[in-house]
Amino acid sequence: MIEKLKEAEKRYEEISEKLSDAAVISDQEQYRKLMKEYKGLSPLVEKYREYRKAEEEFAEAREMLEESGTDKELREMAQLQYNESRDVIARCTEELKIMLLPKDPDDDKNVIIEIRAGAGGEEAALFANSLFRMYTMYAQDKGWKTETVNSNPTELGGYKEISFSIEGDGAYAKLKYESGVHRVQRVPETEAQGRIQTSTVTVAVLPEAEEVDVEINPADLEYQTYRSSGAGGQHINKTESAIRIIHKPTGTIVECQEERSQYKNKDKAMKMLYTKLYEAKLTEQTDRIAAERRVQVGTGDRSERIRTYNFPQSRVTDHRIGLTLYKLEQFMNGTCDEVFDALAIADRAAKLAGSSD
């Protein structure tokens, strides 16, 4: 472990020097790549330096204890420093083990999120909209960019399904644990008797793929155009600007009707197609090696119920880690880090336990 940390610190210092080089600064592409690597190494190097400082203080305290003799005051001070530095070393050691775990290569990617109403009819569609709002508010708080790719709205303001992209540093790292079935328990707006209804919504979080991640033969694609329309016939386009792309070898179908321009819809649909084929490629790889790739907490199966939102009790429960918070309103308004971070910590802890077996 120490050798890896020394190498990381050496690389960190090398990059630091390069970032002050005028030639590197003038090369924006190289500067951007180095800055990204520098930021990625910073937490690890800072933790390693905290560990080293604690080791030095531990050695000093041990020496003071040996030399304190009958000096009670000096001995008490040395013992206090000894205990504190020992605890810091133990904590840093565990944190460094986790930080040195192999990183998911997709963690820095943007994401495409698909939300689909499940059981519960219109109430499920309304909750799909609630989740869409929650993720967009979370993204806004992070300074990330959100853009709708495709949607199928209902007349009451819900969504049968909606796909959207989120662009931002570490978006996939934060949001990848959201794939699965989300269950809501609340009194529907459409329920006159005030009875609590249970509905479900399915969320899929896909790392956004680039053209280099997957090859597509143009001859394998079939393009269809059609007129886009919203709920109840609203927002009808008189021109066929909406686009549907079919990848014939896999039968994968993507659609986009959010833009007035057919070219923009085609660009968005192609981005979605690359992402879906990349996800299928990764799933095939994991099936072949019979190992989990995506979370990771629990089975990661999208049919698994991962979280319950209970509105009467203002309760949100993540079933994979047994975490319950009575902060549902804040959570639905995009204050999600307490749950998202707990999932990431649980995932890293599970991987650490697995690596030590």
PADO-215449 format. One record per residue (C-alpha): x, y, z. Coordinates in Angstrom, 3 decimals. Example, Ala and Ser with C-alpha at 12.3 -4.5 7.8 and 13.67 -1.06 7.14 Angstrom:
<<12.300, -4.500, 7.800>> <<13.670, -1.060, 7.140>> 
This chain:
<<0.000, 0.000, 0.000>> <<2.758, 2.452, 0.945>> <<4.523, 1.988, -2.411>> <<1.311, 2.824, -4.274>> <<0.866, 5.925, -2.123>> <<4.439, 7.061, -2.762>> <<3.918, 6.635, -6.511>> <<0.660, 8.612, -6.347>> <<2.359, 11.452, -4.457>> <<5.262, 11.507, -6.923>> <<2.835, 11.712, -9.864>> <<0.860, 14.431, -8.052>> <<4.006, 16.552, -7.651>> <<4.991, 15.973, -11.300>> <<1.587, 17.176, -12.492>> <<1.745, 20.179, -10.156>> <<4.978, 21.276, -11.854>> <<3.568, 20.726, -15.339>> <<0.470, 22.795, -14.574>> <<2.683, 25.851, -14.022>> <<4.510, 25.300, -17.341>> <<3.570, 27.935, -19.948>> <<3.691, 25.355, -22.768>> <<1.184, 23.133, -20.959>> <<-1.074, 26.067, -20.066>> <<-1.232, 27.078, -23.732>> <<-2.247, 23.536, -24.752>> <<-5.831, 23.491, -23.467>> <<-6.414, 19.795, -24.147>> <<-3.289, 18.694, -22.267>> <<-3.974, 21.184, -19.469>> <<-7.548, 19.903, -19.059>> <<-6.401, 16.254, -18.867>> <<-3.650, 17.030, -16.345>> <<-5.972, 19.136, -14.200>> <<-8.515, 16.312, -14.145>> <<-5.829, 13.831, -13.039>> <<-4.521, 16.319, -10.462>> <<-7.971, 16.767, -8.939>> <<-8.456, 13.006, -8.884>> <<-5.195, 12.446, -6.992>> <<-5.648, 15.331, -4.525>> <<-7.854, 13.555, -1.925>> <<-5.573, 10.488, -1.903>> <<-2.379, 12.519, -1.505>> <<-3.899, 14.723, 1.210>> <<-4.980, 11.631, 3.154>> <<-1.535, 10.049, 2.716>> <<0.120, 13.195, 4.064>> <<-2.242, 13.189, 7.040>> <<-1.251, 9.557, 7.648>> <<2.490, 10.393, 7.447>> <<2.131, 13.326, 9.837>> <<0.310, 11.096, 12.335>> <<3.111, 8.512, 12.046>> <<5.709, 11.176, 12.829>> <<3.711, 12.389, 15.850>> <<3.260, 8.793, 17.010>> <<7.035, 8.193, 16.860>> <<7.691, 11.449, 18.762>> <<5.148, 10.529, 21.438>> <<6.651, 7.060, 21.871>> <<10.112, 8.585, 22.277>> <<8.774, 11.108, 24.821>> <<7.159, 8.289, 26.811>> <<10.446, 6.422, 26.945>> <<12.325, 9.530, 28.085>> <<9.685, 11.002, 30.446>> <<10.904, 9.066, 33.449>> <<9.158, 10.308, 36.577>> <<7.904, 13.551, 34.976>> <<4.182, 12.946, 35.383>> <<3.046, 16.013, 33.380>> <<5.336, 15.202, 30.434>> <<4.245, 11.577, 30.516>> <<0.518, 12.490, 30.428>> <<1.076, 14.863, 27.499>> <<3.066, 12.218, 25.616>> <<0.416, 9.568, 26.314>> <<-2.325, 11.867, 24.972>> <<-0.370, 12.510, 21.745>> <<0.432, 8.789, 21.479>> <<-3.264, 7.796, 21.712>> <<-4.485, 10.516, 19.340>> <<-1.884, 9.826, 16.639>> <<-2.450, 6.044, 16.938>> <<-6.187, 6.587, 16.324>> <<-5.485, 8.847, 13.321>> <<-3.141, 6.229, 11.827>> <<-5.812, 3.528, 12.206>> <<-8.522, 5.737, 10.649>> <<-6.320, 6.907, 7.765>> <<-5.198, 3.337, 7.051>> <<-8.790, 2.180, 6.547>> <<-9.674, 5.257, 4.474>> <<-6.584, 4.840, 2.292>> <<-7.420, 1.173, 1.658>> <<-10.817, 2.254, 0.348>> <<-9.358, 5.102, -1.728>> <<-6.879, 2.702, -3.367>> <<-9.618, 0.345, -4.537>> <<-9.823, 0.148, -8.366>> <<-12.030, 2.960, -9.617>> <<-15.037, 2.284, -11.811>> <<-13.844, 3.540, -15.235>> <<-17.286, 5.013, -15.859>> <<-17.393, 7.107, -12.653>> <<-16.387, 10.362, -14.353>> <<-18.887, 9.964, -17.186>> <<-22.084, 11.877, -17.734>> <<-25.294, 9.854, -17.398>> <<-28.529, 9.181, -19.184>> <<-31.397, 8.404, -16.823>> <<-34.571, 6.629, -17.913>> <<-37.612, 6.809, -15.636>> <<-40.665, 4.663, -16.365>> <<-43.987, 4.496, -14.553>> <<-44.677, 0.970, -13.262>> <<-47.616, -0.351, -11.285>> <<-50.128, 2.257, -10.170>> <<-51.456, 3.889, -13.317>> <<-51.634, 7.684, -13.266>> <<-50.218, 7.866, -9.731>> <<-47.082, 6.040, -10.918>> <<-46.784, 8.487, -13.811>> <<-47.088, 11.436, -11.399>> <<-44.380, 9.961, -9.193>> <<-42.161, 9.479, -12.251>> <<-42.432, 13.251, -12.673>> <<-41.600, 13.724, -8.968>> <<-38.408, 11.675, -9.375>> <<-37.493, 13.573, -12.545>> <<-37.866, 16.818, -10.590>> <<-35.787, 15.407, -7.708>> <<-32.873, 14.411, -9.952>> <<-32.920, 17.696, -11.870>> <<-32.926, 19.680, -8.613>> <<-30.026, 17.573, -7.329>> <<-28.137, 18.201, -10.584>> <<-28.859, 21.927, -10.391>> <<-27.462, 22.047, -6.841>> <<-24.257, 20.382, -8.149>> <<-23.968, 22.835, -11.013>> <<-24.613, 20.089, -13.576>> <<-26.467, 20.465, -16.871>> <<-29.728, 18.568, -17.467>> <<-31.336, 18.015, -20.865>> <<-34.435, 16.009, -21.776>> <<-33.863, 13.400, -24.500>> <<-37.354, 11.941, -24.853>> <<-40.616, 11.971, -22.894>> <<-44.122, 10.567, -22.950>> <<-46.221, 12.862, -20.728>> <<-49.729, 12.193, -19.419>> <<-52.634, 14.628, -19.315>> <<-52.385, 15.103, -15.533>> <<-48.727, 16.159, -15.615>> <<-47.050, 12.809, -15.097>> <<-44.766, 10.792, -17.345>> <<-45.304, 7.288, -18.655>> <<-41.589, 7.505, -19.363>> <<-38.900, 10.162, -19.618>> <<-35.228, 9.998, -20.586>> <<-32.775, 12.800, -19.827>> <<-29.051, 13.409, -19.688>> <<-27.037, 14.911, -16.839>> <<-23.616, 16.373, -17.625>> <<-21.182, 17.039, -14.786>> <<-18.000, 15.857, -13.084>> <<-18.612, 12.528, -11.366>> <<-22.296, 12.366, -12.310>> <<-22.231, 8.588, -12.805>> <<-20.268, 8.040, -9.574>> <<-23.029, 9.791, -7.637>> <<-26.097, 8.504, -9.481>> <<-25.229, 4.926, -10.496>> <<-26.859, 3.472, -7.379>> <<-30.297, 4.774, -8.457>> <<-31.008, 1.938, -10.906>> <<-33.906, -0.164, -9.664>> <<-37.544, -0.071, -8.588>> <<-38.623, 2.925, -6.495>> <<-41.814, 2.432, -4.468>> <<-44.051, 5.306, -3.365>> <<-46.755, 5.196, -0.686>> <<-49.025, 8.247, -0.596>> <<-52.573, 9.481, -1.086>> <<-52.889, 10.141, -4.842>> <<-54.182, 13.465, -6.100>> <<-56.703, 11.403, -8.069>> <<-57.985, 9.581, -4.943>> <<-61.151, 11.134, -3.545>> <<-61.386, 8.752, -0.540>> <<-57.985, 9.694, 0.869>> <<-56.656, 6.140, 0.795>> <<-52.928, 5.476, 0.627>> <<-51.862, 3.852, -2.621>> <<-48.617, 2.011, -3.353>> <<-47.124, 2.572, -6.799>> <<-43.792, 1.839, -8.436>> <<-41.438, 3.579, -10.834>> <<-38.399, 2.042, -12.528>> <<-35.162, 4.020, -12.874>> <<-32.218, 3.063, -15.091>> <<-28.961, 5.024, -14.881>> <<-26.631, 4.522, -17.841>> <<-23.088, 5.893, -18.218>> <<-23.140, 8.065, -21.314>> <<-21.078, 6.400, -24.040>> <<-18.866, 8.060, -26.602>> <<-18.296, 6.884, -30.154>> <<-14.942, 5.381, -29.125>> <<-16.710, 3.120, -26.607>> <<-18.732, 1.248, -29.180>> <<-18.693, 0.801, -32.963>> <<-21.849, 1.280, -35.017>> <<-22.025, 0.379, -38.689>> <<-24.219, 3.007, -40.429>> <<-25.626, 0.224, -42.616>> <<-27.097, -1.383, -39.485>> <<-29.311, 1.624, -38.756>> <<-32.870, 2.301, -39.872>> <<-34.170, 5.859, -39.489>> <<-37.851, 6.737, -39.156>> <<-39.306, 10.225, -38.850>> <<-42.670, 11.181, -37.415>> <<-44.562, 14.159, -36.020>> <<-43.951, 14.769, -32.348>> <<-46.822, 15.402, -29.961>> <<-47.306, 15.883, -26.240>> <<-50.053, 14.958, -23.797>> <<-53.545, 15.516, -25.064>> <<-52.340, 16.585, -28.470>> <<-50.368, 19.570, -27.169>> <<-47.127, 20.799, -28.766>> <<-47.947, 19.131, -32.063>> <<-45.309, 19.641, -34.764>> <<-46.558, 20.131, -38.296>> <<-43.260, 18.788, -39.638>> <<-41.828, 15.336, -39.063>> <<-39.018, 16.469, -36.752>> <<-39.205, 13.532, -34.319>> <<-36.789, 10.712, -35.034>> <<-36.693, 6.985, -34.306>> <<-33.522, 4.953, -34.857>> <<-33.523, 1.156, -34.994>> <<-30.257, -0.760, -34.582>> <<-31.133, -3.806, -36.655>> <<-28.569, -6.334, -35.291>> <<-29.761, -5.907, -31.694>> <<-33.297, -4.594, -32.207>> <<-32.472, -1.596, -29.987>> <<-34.864, 1.322, -30.600>> <<-34.296, 4.924, -29.506>> <<-36.495, 7.950, -30.057>> <<-36.242, 11.698, -29.618>> <<-38.916, 14.353, -30.179>> <<-37.881, 17.087, -27.747>> <<-36.297, 19.447, -30.303>> <<-37.970, 21.254, -33.195>> <<-34.987, 20.442, -35.380>> <<-34.780, 16.944, -36.851>> <<-30.961, 17.195, -36.841>> <<-30.880, 17.954, -33.106>> <<-33.283, 15.101, -32.401>> <<-31.065, 12.778, -34.460>> <<-27.951, 13.832, -32.499>> <<-29.682, 13.176, -29.172>> <<-31.075, 9.841, -30.369>> <<-27.620, 8.720, -31.554>> <<-26.146, 9.640, -28.179>> <<-28.828, 7.505, -26.526>> <<-28.147, 4.629, -28.951>> <<-24.408, 4.641, -28.232>> <<-25.193, 4.605, -24.505>> <<-27.665, 1.718, -24.741>> <<-25.318, -0.402, -26.851>> <<-22.442, 0.370, -24.468>> <<-24.574, -0.704, -21.508>> <<-25.540, -3.925, -23.324>> <<-21.852, -4.571, -24.054>> <<-20.935, -4.128, -20.379>> <<-23.823, -6.352, -19.257>> <<-22.669, -9.065, -21.676>> <<-19.138, -8.836, -20.254>> <<-20.338, -9.164, -16.666>> <<-22.556, -12.101, -17.534>> <<-19.601, -13.761, -19.187>> <<-17.262, -13.346, -16.214>> <<-20.107, -14.016, -13.731>> <<-19.214, -11.026, -11.587>> <<-20.984, -7.858, -10.541>> <<-19.963, -4.705, -12.290>> <<-22.631, -2.258, -11.255>> <<-23.683, -1.861, -7.630>> <<-23.449, -2.759, -6.304>> <<-25.129, -2.496, -3.085>> <<-27.570, -5.395, -3.145>> <<-27.822, -7.309, -6.415>> <<-28.072, -4.266, -8.646>> <<-30.981, -5.954, -10.418>> <<-33.352, -3.380, -11.856>> <<-36.311, -5.526, -10.845>> <<-35.271, -5.201, -7.217>> <<-37.157, -2.750, -5.001>> <<-34.389, -0.462, -3.807>> <<-36.175, 2.382, -2.031>> <<-39.542, 3.310, -0.512>> <<-40.911, 6.860, -0.280>> <<-43.617, 6.988, 2.404>> <<-45.310, 10.399, 2.279>> <<-47.689, 10.044, 5.269>> <<-44.685, 9.372, 7.526>> <<-42.312, 11.703, 5.628>> <<-39.993, 8.693, 5.426>> <<-37.491, 7.543, 2.817>> <<-35.980, 4.072, 3.260>> <<-33.179, 2.572, 1.189>> <<-33.625, -1.183, 1.526>> <<-30.135, -2.133, 0.282>> <<-28.346, -0.594, 3.266>> <<-31.230, -0.411, 5.766>> <<-31.090, 3.391, 5.955>> <<-34.233, 5.304, 6.957>> <<-34.502, 9.099, 7.087>> <<-37.490, 11.187, 8.094>> <<-36.553, 13.935, 5.635>> <<-38.682, 13.049, 2.651>> <<-39.531, 16.623, 1.660>> <<-35.862, 17.671, 1.617>> <<-34.945, 14.506, -0.277>> <<-37.586, 15.106, -2.943>> <<-36.263, 18.667, -3.291>> <<-32.853, 17.365, -4.312>> <<-31.063, 17.131, -0.942>> <<-29.996, 13.551, -1.584>> <<-26.310, 13.337, -0.641>> <<-26.899, 11.747, 2.758>> <<-28.378, 8.680, 1.046>> <<-26.185, 8.753, -2.069>> <<-22.980, 9.008, 0.003>> <<-24.098, 6.227, 2.353>> <<-24.632, 3.956, -0.676>> <<-21.167, 4.760, -2.026>> <<-19.565, 4.059, 1.371>> <<-21.419, 0.745, 1.694>> <<-20.339, -0.242, -1.815>> <<-16.679, 0.559, -1.128>> <<-16.798, -1.305, 2.190>> <<-18.258, -4.373, 0.439>> <<-15.545, -4.250, -2.228>> <<-12.864, -3.859, 0.440>> <<-14.208, -6.899, 2.305>> <<-14.249, -8.832, -0.951>> <<-10.666, -7.871, -1.802>> <<-9.429, -9.145, 1.556>> <<-11.102, -12.560, 1.264>> 
